[in-house]
Amino acid sequence: MSSETNGIATSLLPEFDLEMANTRKVLERVPESAFAWKPHAKSFSMGELAGHVATIPGWMTSTLVDESFDVSPGGVPATFPKPASVKEAVSMFDEALAPARAALEATGDAAFLKSWSLLANGETLFAMPRVAVVRSFVLNHLIHHRAQLCVYLRLNDIPVPALYGPSADEQG
């Protein structure tokens, strides 16, 4: 596709690549010994949060290929994989990356402007242009939960990787 018909994807790809590289660095720091740790009873455990972060890149593919996603088809809540190890979480993340990047790269501007819906038992929770879903529901959502994971690391005295510049643990 030419950049005229694929300008949105072309503008998002560098951000996608940066955020995915940063996310992988954070996932690699999660210690299996702290998989059950939670900062609060209402919070994800560190392992559950790592699993959630690891699966979000796959949402890119679904957003760009499918017209909707139902979180409770037929009234049965969707289940999501829960990694048993850091290796498994990183593997889940890595397996989602290539198809997500390929879907992003292949999506033309007209497709980005088409509506995508999040459903619950067939009822629309929200509908918006795919480009808005990619920014908010995929990338921003990933960044939000990755930041939570960084706080979990900090609270467990695990060095936080540098993401957008040096961290307190990685000054140079």
Secondary structure as GFF3:
##gff-version 3
##sequence-region A 1 172
A	DSSP	alpha_helix	7	29	.	.	.	ID=ss1
A	DSSP	three_ten_helix	32	34	.	.	.	ID=ss2
A	DSSP	alpha_helix	46	65	.	.	.	ID=ss3
A	DSSP	beta_strand	68	70	.	.	.	ID=ss4
A	DSSP	three_ten_helix	73	75	.	.	.	ID=ss5
A	DSSP	alpha_helix	86	106	.	.	.	ID=ss6
A	DSSP	alpha_helix	109	112	.	.	.	ID=ss7
A	DSSP	beta_strand	115	120	.	.	.	ID=ss8
A	DSSP	beta_strand	123	129	.	.	.	ID=ss9
A	DSSP	alpha_helix	130	133	.	.	.	ID=ss10
A	DSSP	pi_helix	134	140	.	.	.	ID=ss11
A	DSSP	alpha_helix	141	155	.	.	.	ID=ss12
###
